[in-house]
Protein backbone atom coordinates (compact mmCIF):
# COMPACT_ATOMS: atom_id res chain seq x y z
CA UNK A 1 0.00 0.00 0.00
CA UNK A 2 1.50 3.33 -1.06
CA UNK A 3 1.96 6.29 1.22
CA UNK A 4 -0.39 9.17 0.40
CA UNK A 5 1.35 12.55 0.83
CA UNK A 6 -0.81 15.56 1.65
CA UNK A 7 0.17 19.18 1.29
CA UNK A 8 -1.79 22.21 2.40
CA UNK A 9 -2.73 24.40 5.32
CA UNK A 10 -4.61 23.78 8.53
CA UNK A 11 -5.97 27.26 9.36
CA UNK A 12 -7.16 26.49 12.85
CA UNK A 13 -3.79 25.26 14.00
CA UNK A 14 -1.94 27.71 11.70
CA UNK A 15 0.24 24.97 10.26
CA UNK A 16 1.48 24.42 6.72
CA UNK A 17 2.18 20.84 5.63
CA UNK A 18 4.39 20.14 2.62
CA UNK A 19 6.75 17.55 1.20
CA UNK A 20 10.49 18.36 1.07
CA UNK A 21 13.02 15.85 -0.23
CA UNK A 22 10.61 13.00 0.35
CA UNK A 23 9.78 13.96 3.94
CA UNK A 24 6.59 15.44 5.33
CA UNK A 25 7.30 18.80 6.93
CA UNK A 26 5.08 20.92 9.17
CA UNK A 27 5.68 24.59 9.95
CA UNK A 28 3.78 27.47 11.46
CA UNK A 29 1.91 29.62 8.92
CA UNK A 30 2.41 32.80 10.90
CA UNK A 31 3.09 33.87 14.43
CA UNK A 32 0.56 35.03 16.97
CA UNK A 33 -0.03 38.75 17.23
CA UNK A 34 0.50 41.64 14.86
CA UNK A 35 3.67 41.64 12.79
CA UNK A 36 6.10 44.38 13.78
CA UNK A 37 6.61 46.98 11.06
CA UNK A 38 8.83 49.73 12.40
CA UNK A 39 9.99 52.44 10.04
CA UNK A 40 13.39 50.81 9.52
CA UNK A 41 11.88 47.36 9.06
CA UNK A 42 9.43 48.72 6.52
CA UNK A 43 12.16 50.50 4.54
CA UNK A 44 14.28 47.35 4.43
CA UNK A 45 11.32 45.17 3.39
CA UNK A 46 10.41 47.61 0.61
CA UNK A 47 14.02 47.65 -0.60
CA UNK A 48 14.25 43.85 -0.59
CA UNK A 49 10.86 43.43 -2.28
CA UNK A 50 11.90 45.78 -5.07
CA UNK A 51 15.32 44.16 -5.48
CA UNK A 52 13.72 40.72 -5.90
CA UNK A 53 11.26 42.06 -8.48
CA UNK A 54 14.11 43.70 -10.42
CA UNK A 55 16.06 40.45 -10.44
CA UNK A 56 13.10 38.53 -11.86
CA UNK A 57 12.90 41.07 -14.69
CA UNK A 58 16.67 41.06 -15.37
CA UNK A 59 17.30 37.31 -15.00
CA UNK A 60 16.19 36.32 -18.56
CA UNK A 61 19.10 38.43 -19.89
CA UNK A 62 21.51 36.03 -18.11
CA UNK A 63 23.48 38.71 -16.24
CA UNK A 64 26.77 37.77 -14.58
CA UNK A 65 27.50 38.45 -10.90
CA UNK A 66 30.66 36.51 -10.20
CA UNK A 67 31.37 37.77 -6.68
CA UNK A 68 28.33 36.15 -5.08
CA UNK A 69 27.61 32.50 -4.36
CA UNK A 70 25.03 32.74 -7.14
CA UNK A 71 24.08 35.39 -9.70
CA UNK A 72 20.97 36.06 -7.59
CA UNK A 73 22.95 36.58 -4.38
CA UNK A 74 25.42 38.85 -6.14
CA UNK A 75 22.67 41.00 -7.62
CA UNK A 76 20.62 41.27 -4.41
CA UNK A 77 23.68 42.31 -2.38
CA UNK A 78 24.35 45.21 -4.76
CA UNK A 79 20.70 46.12 -5.43
CA UNK A 80 19.99 46.45 -1.72
CA UNK A 81 22.43 49.37 -1.66
CA UNK A 82 20.21 51.34 -4.05
CA UNK A 83 17.75 53.99 -2.79
CA UNK A 84 14.60 52.52 -1.27
CA UNK A 85 11.41 53.09 -3.23
CA UNK A 86 7.99 52.97 -1.60
CA UNK A 87 4.99 51.57 -3.43
CA UNK A 88 1.54 50.78 -1.99
CA UNK A 89 0.58 47.16 -1.39
CA UNK A 90 -1.31 46.87 -4.69
CA UNK A 91 1.88 47.92 -6.55
CA UNK A 92 4.44 46.23 -4.35
CA UNK A 93 4.59 42.76 -5.88
CA UNK A 94 6.26 42.62 -9.27
CA UNK A 95 6.18 46.32 -10.03
CA UNK A 96 9.58 47.87 -10.66
CA UNK A 97 11.25 51.24 -11.09
CA UNK A 98 14.31 52.20 -13.13
CA UNK A 99 17.03 53.39 -10.75
CA UNK A 100 20.37 55.02 -11.60
CA UNK A 101 23.37 52.72 -11.02
CA UNK A 102 21.20 49.62 -10.92
CA UNK A 103 23.71 46.74 -11.27
CA UNK A 104 23.63 44.52 -14.35
CA UNK A 105 26.98 42.80 -13.81
CA UNK A 106 29.72 42.28 -11.25
CA UNK A 107 33.10 40.84 -12.13
CA UNK A 108 36.86 41.22 -12.34
CA UNK A 109 37.41 42.69 -15.82
CA UNK A 110 38.30 46.42 -15.85
CA UNK A 111 35.06 48.43 -15.56
CA UNK A 112 33.95 50.80 -18.30
CA UNK A 113 33.33 54.39 -17.28
CA UNK A 114 30.26 55.50 -19.24
CA UNK A 115 27.88 58.43 -19.32
CA UNK A 116 25.16 59.97 -21.46
CA UNK A 117 26.01 62.99 -23.58
CA UNK A 118 26.12 64.16 -27.18
CA UNK A 119 28.46 63.60 -30.12
CA UNK A 120 28.15 66.16 -32.91
CA UNK A 121 24.71 67.12 -31.62
CA UNK A 122 23.34 63.56 -31.40
CA UNK A 123 22.62 61.72 -28.16
CA UNK A 124 25.27 59.17 -27.24
CA UNK A 125 26.50 56.67 -24.70
CA UNK A 126 30.07 57.84 -24.22
CA UNK A 127 32.76 55.64 -22.66
CA UNK A 128 36.43 55.73 -21.70
CA UNK A 129 37.01 52.39 -23.43
CA UNK A 130 39.68 52.22 -26.12
CA UNK A 131 39.45 49.54 -28.79
CA UNK A 132 43.10 48.52 -28.41
CA UNK A 133 42.56 47.62 -24.74
CA UNK A 134 40.07 44.85 -25.53
CA UNK A 135 41.43 41.37 -24.93
CA UNK A 136 41.23 38.42 -27.31
CA UNK A 137 37.77 36.89 -27.21
CA UNK A 138 36.27 39.84 -25.35
CA UNK A 139 32.72 40.86 -26.23
CA UNK A 140 30.76 44.01 -25.47
CA UNK A 141 27.19 43.49 -24.30
CA UNK A 142 24.72 46.38 -24.16
CA UNK A 143 21.94 46.14 -21.56
CA UNK A 144 18.90 48.35 -22.12
CA UNK A 145 16.32 48.99 -19.41
CA UNK A 146 12.95 50.56 -20.28
CA UNK A 147 10.55 52.03 -17.72
CA UNK A 148 6.84 51.78 -18.45
CA UNK A 149 4.83 54.33 -16.49
CA UNK A 150 1.56 52.68 -17.52
CA UNK A 151 2.35 49.19 -16.24
CA UNK A 152 4.92 50.25 -13.62
CA UNK A 153 7.35 47.67 -14.98
CA UNK A 154 11.00 47.84 -16.03
CA UNK A 155 11.83 45.57 -18.94
CA UNK A 156 15.35 44.53 -19.94
CA UNK A 157 17.05 43.39 -23.10
CA UNK A 158 20.66 42.69 -24.00
CA UNK A 159 22.60 42.39 -27.26
CA UNK A 160 26.18 42.13 -28.39
CA UNK A 161 27.60 45.32 -29.90
CA UNK A 162 30.09 45.01 -32.77
CA UNK A 163 33.11 47.29 -32.96
CA UNK A 164 31.96 48.83 -36.24
CA UNK A 165 28.88 50.20 -34.43
CA UNK A 166 31.01 52.53 -32.31
CA UNK A 167 32.22 56.02 -33.08
CA UNK A 168 35.63 57.00 -31.72
CA UNK A 169 35.67 60.19 -29.66
CA UNK A 170 39.12 61.20 -28.41
CA UNK A 171 40.23 57.62 -29.17
CA UNK A 172 37.44 56.24 -26.95
CA UNK A 173 34.39 54.27 -28.04
CA UNK A 174 30.91 55.83 -28.08
CA UNK A 175 27.52 54.63 -29.28
CA UNK A 176 25.69 57.44 -31.06
CA UNK A 177 21.92 57.25 -31.54
CA UNK A 178 18.92 59.47 -30.77
CA UNK A 179 17.58 56.58 -28.66
CA UNK A 180 20.05 57.61 -25.95
CA UNK A 181 17.98 60.76 -25.38
CA UNK A 182 14.99 58.72 -24.14
CA UNK A 183 14.28 59.75 -20.54
CA UNK A 184 12.49 56.48 -19.75
CA UNK A 185 15.43 54.25 -20.64
CA UNK A 186 18.82 53.34 -19.21
CA UNK A 187 21.90 51.53 -20.53
CA UNK A 188 25.02 49.70 -19.43
CA UNK A 189 27.86 48.43 -21.62
CA UNK A 190 29.50 45.33 -20.15
CA UNK A 191 32.79 43.63 -21.01
CA UNK A 192 32.45 39.83 -21.20
CA UNK A 193 35.18 37.27 -21.80
CA UNK A 194 34.10 33.70 -21.15
CA UNK A 195 33.17 33.46 -17.48
CA UNK A 196 34.57 36.92 -16.74
CA UNK A 197 32.84 40.29 -16.89
CA UNK A 198 33.21 43.90 -15.79
CA UNK A 199 31.17 45.48 -13.01
CA UNK A 200 28.61 47.86 -14.49
CA UNK A 201 25.49 49.77 -13.49
CA UNK A 202 22.76 51.49 -15.47
CA UNK A 203 23.23 55.09 -16.61
CA UNK A 204 19.97 56.91 -17.22
CA UNK A 205 18.19 60.23 -17.44
CA UNK A 206 15.04 58.67 -15.97
CA UNK A 207 13.70 60.44 -12.88
CA UNK A 208 10.31 58.72 -12.77
CA UNK A 209 11.33 56.79 -9.65
CA UNK A 210 11.86 59.96 -7.58
CA UNK A 211 8.17 60.35 -6.72
CA UNK A 212 8.41 57.01 -4.88
CA UNK A 213 11.32 58.05 -2.65
CA UNK A 214 9.63 60.86 -0.70
CA UNK A 215 8.36 60.85 2.88
CA UNK A 216 4.82 61.16 1.52
CA UNK A 217 5.34 58.04 -0.60
CA UNK A 218 6.74 56.16 2.43
CA UNK A 219 3.75 57.05 4.60
CA UNK A 220 1.22 56.22 1.88
CA UNK A 221 2.84 52.86 1.22
CA UNK A 222 3.11 52.06 4.94
CA UNK A 223 -0.60 52.75 5.45
CA UNK A 224 -1.47 50.27 2.71
CA UNK A 225 0.44 47.62 4.69
CA UNK A 226 -1.34 48.45 7.94
CA UNK A 227 0.78 51.36 9.12
CA UNK A 228 4.04 51.61 11.00
CA UNK A 229 4.52 50.31 14.52
CA UNK A 230 6.57 52.03 17.20
CA UNK A 231 9.73 50.42 18.54
C-alpha positions as CSV (number, residue, x, y, z in Angstrom):
1,X,0.0,0.0,0.0
2,X,1.5,3.3,-1.1
3,X,2.0,6.3,1.2
4,X,-0.4,9.2,0.4
5,X,1.3,12.6,0.8
6,X,-0.8,15.6,1.7
7,X,0.2,19.2,1.3
8,X,-1.8,22.2,2.4
9,X,-2.7,24.4,5.3
10,X,-4.6,23.8,8.5
11,X,-6.0,27.3,9.4
12,X,-7.2,26.5,12.8
13,X,-3.8,25.3,14.0
14,X,-1.9,27.7,11.7
15,X,0.2,25.0,10.3
16,X,1.5,24.4,6.7
17,X,2.2,20.8,5.6
18,X,4.4,20.1,2.6
19,X,6.8,17.5,1.2
20,X,10.5,18.4,1.1
21,X,13.0,15.9,-0.2
22,X,10.6,13.0,0.4
23,X,9.8,14.0,3.9
24,X,6.6,15.4,5.3
25,X,7.3,18.8,6.9
26,X,5.1,20.9,9.2
27,X,5.7,24.6,9.9
28,X,3.8,27.5,11.5
29,X,1.9,29.6,8.9
30,X,2.4,32.8,10.9
31,X,3.1,33.9,14.4
32,X,0.6,35.0,17.0
33,X,0.0,38.7,17.2
34,X,0.5,41.6,14.9
35,X,3.7,41.6,12.8
36,X,6.1,44.4,13.8
37,X,6.6,47.0,11.1
38,X,8.8,49.7,12.4
39,X,10.0,52.4,10.0
40,X,13.4,50.8,9.5
41,X,11.9,47.4,9.1
42,X,9.4,48.7,6.5
43,X,12.2,50.5,4.5
44,X,14.3,47.3,4.4
45,X,11.3,45.2,3.4
46,X,10.4,47.6,0.6
47,X,14.0,47.6,-0.6
48,X,14.2,43.9,-0.6
49,X,10.9,43.4,-2.3
50,X,11.9,45.8,-5.1
51,X,15.3,44.2,-5.5
52,X,13.7,40.7,-5.9
53,X,11.3,42.1,-8.5
54,X,14.1,43.7,-10.4
55,X,16.1,40.5,-10.4
56,X,13.1,38.5,-11.9
57,X,12.9,41.1,-14.7
58,X,16.7,41.1,-15.4
59,X,17.3,37.3,-15.0
60,X,16.2,36.3,-18.6
61,X,19.1,38.4,-19.9
62,X,21.5,36.0,-18.1
63,X,23.5,38.7,-16.2
64,X,26.8,37.8,-14.6
65,X,27.5,38.4,-10.9
66,X,30.7,36.5,-10.2
67,X,31.4,37.8,-6.7
68,X,28.3,36.2,-5.1
69,X,27.6,32.5,-4.4
70,X,25.0,32.7,-7.1
71,X,24.1,35.4,-9.7
72,X,21.0,36.1,-7.6
73,X,23.0,36.6,-4.4
74,X,25.4,38.9,-6.1
75,X,22.7,41.0,-7.6
76,X,20.6,41.3,-4.4
77,X,23.7,42.3,-2.4
78,X,24.3,45.2,-4.8
79,X,20.7,46.1,-5.4
80,X,20.0,46.5,-1.7
81,X,22.4,49.4,-1.7
82,X,20.2,51.3,-4.0
83,X,17.8,54.0,-2.8
84,X,14.6,52.5,-1.3
85,X,11.4,53.1,-3.2
86,X,8.0,53.0,-1.6
87,X,5.0,51.6,-3.4
88,X,1.5,50.8,-2.0
89,X,0.6,47.2,-1.4
90,X,-1.3,46.9,-4.7
91,X,1.9,47.9,-6.5
92,X,4.4,46.2,-4.4
93,X,4.6,42.8,-5.9
94,X,6.3,42.6,-9.3
95,X,6.2,46.3,-10.0
96,X,9.6,47.9,-10.7
97,X,11.3,51.2,-11.1
98,X,14.3,52.2,-13.1
99,X,17.0,53.4,-10.7
100,X,20.4,55.0,-11.6
101,X,23.4,52.7,-11.0
102,X,21.2,49.6,-10.9
103,X,23.7,46.7,-11.3
104,X,23.6,44.5,-14.4
105,X,27.0,42.8,-13.8
106,X,29.7,42.3,-11.3
107,X,33.1,40.8,-12.1
108,X,36.9,41.2,-12.3
109,X,37.4,42.7,-15.8
110,X,38.3,46.4,-15.8
111,X,35.1,48.4,-15.6
112,X,34.0,50.8,-18.3
113,X,33.3,54.4,-17.3
114,X,30.3,55.5,-19.2
115,X,27.9,58.4,-19.3
116,X,25.2,60.0,-21.5
117,X,26.0,63.0,-23.6
118,X,26.1,64.2,-27.2
119,X,28.5,63.6,-30.1
120,X,28.1,66.2,-32.9
121,X,24.7,67.1,-31.6
122,X,23.3,63.6,-31.4
123,X,22.6,61.7,-28.2
124,X,25.3,59.2,-27.2
125,X,26.5,56.7,-24.7
126,X,30.1,57.8,-24.2
127,X,32.8,55.6,-22.7
128,X,36.4,55.7,-21.7
129,X,37.0,52.4,-23.4
130,X,39.7,52.2,-26.1
131,X,39.5,49.5,-28.8
132,X,43.1,48.5,-28.4
133,X,42.6,47.6,-24.7
134,X,40.1,44.9,-25.5
135,X,41.4,41.4,-24.9
136,X,41.2,38.4,-27.3
137,X,37.8,36.9,-27.2
138,X,36.3,39.8,-25.4
139,X,32.7,40.9,-26.2
140,X,30.8,44.0,-25.5
141,X,27.2,43.5,-24.3
142,X,24.7,46.4,-24.2
143,X,21.9,46.1,-21.6
144,X,18.9,48.3,-22.1
145,X,16.3,49.0,-19.4
146,X,12.9,50.6,-20.3
147,X,10.5,52.0,-17.7
148,X,6.8,51.8,-18.5
149,X,4.8,54.3,-16.5
150,X,1.6,52.7,-17.5
151,X,2.3,49.2,-16.2
152,X,4.9,50.2,-13.6
153,X,7.3,47.7,-15.0
154,X,11.0,47.8,-16.0
155,X,11.8,45.6,-18.9
156,X,15.4,44.5,-19.9
157,X,17.1,43.4,-23.1
158,X,20.7,42.7,-24.0
159,X,22.6,42.4,-27.3
160,X,26.2,42.1,-28.4
161,X,27.6,45.3,-29.9
162,X,30.1,45.0,-32.8
163,X,33.1,47.3,-33.0
164,X,32.0,48.8,-36.2
165,X,28.9,50.2,-34.4
166,X,31.0,52.5,-32.3
167,X,32.2,56.0,-33.1
168,X,35.6,57.0,-31.7
169,X,35.7,60.2,-29.7
170,X,39.1,61.2,-28.4
171,X,40.2,57.6,-29.2
172,X,37.4,56.2,-26.9
173,X,34.4,54.3,-28.0
174,X,30.9,55.8,-28.1
175,X,27.5,54.6,-29.3
176,X,25.7,57.4,-31.1
177,X,21.9,57.3,-31.5
178,X,18.9,59.5,-30.8
179,X,17.6,56.6,-28.7
180,X,20.0,57.6,-25.9
181,X,18.0,60.8,-25.4
182,X,15.0,58.7,-24.1
183,X,14.3,59.8,-20.5
184,X,12.5,56.5,-19.8
185,X,15.4,54.2,-20.6
186,X,18.8,53.3,-19.2
187,X,21.9,51.5,-20.5
188,X,25.0,49.7,-19.4
189,X,27.9,48.4,-21.6
190,X,29.5,45.3,-20.1
191,X,32.8,43.6,-21.0
192,X,32.5,39.8,-21.2
193,X,35.2,37.3,-21.8
194,X,34.1,33.7,-21.2
195,X,33.2,33.5,-17.5
196,X,34.6,36.9,-16.7
197,X,32.8,40.3,-16.9
198,X,33.2,43.9,-15.8
199,X,31.2,45.5,-13.0
200,X,28.6,47.9,-14.5
201,X,25.5,49.8,-13.5
202,X,22.8,51.5,-15.5
203,X,23.2,55.1,-16.6
204,X,20.0,56.9,-17.2
205,X,18.2,60.2,-17.4
206,X,15.0,58.7,-16.0
207,X,13.7,60.4,-12.9
208,X,10.3,58.7,-12.8
209,X,11.3,56.8,-9.6
210,X,11.9,60.0,-7.6
211,X,8.2,60.3,-6.7
212,X,8.4,57.0,-4.9
213,X,11.3,58.0,-2.7
214,X,9.6,60.9,-0.7
215,X,8.4,60.9,2.9
216,X,4.8,61.2,1.5
217,X,5.3,58.0,-0.6
218,X,6.7,56.2,2.4
219,X,3.8,57.0,4.6
220,X,1.2,56.2,1.9
221,X,2.8,52.9,1.2
222,X,3.1,52.1,4.9
223,X,-0.6,52.7,5.4
224,X,-1.5,50.3,2.7
225,X,0.4,47.6,4.7
226,X,-1.3,48.4,7.9
227,X,0.8,51.4,9.1
228,X,4.0,51.6,11.0
229,X,4.5,50.3,14.5
230,X,6.6,52.0,17.2
231,X,9.7,50.4,18.5
